[in-house]
Amino acid sequence: MALSKFAEQIIRFQKTHDMTDGEMAFSSHFSVEKIHDFKSGEVNPTPDEEKKLREYMNSN
């Protein structure tokens, strides 16, 4: 299964910042489970969740 563009962006952000899922969850105020779900494609983020996570990634 191919990753979504958003999942690829999350993974690239984590690699760039040497950040684990737990560290990203803590600093972005999302649960580790949500980060895992977004990356795996198990759950698509709501527009609001995607907006908030993109804002977090763009500010760092």
ABEGO torsion letter per residue (X at the ends): XBBBAAAAAAAAAAAAAGBBAAAAAAAAGBBAAAAAAAAAGABBBBAAAAAAAAAAAAAX
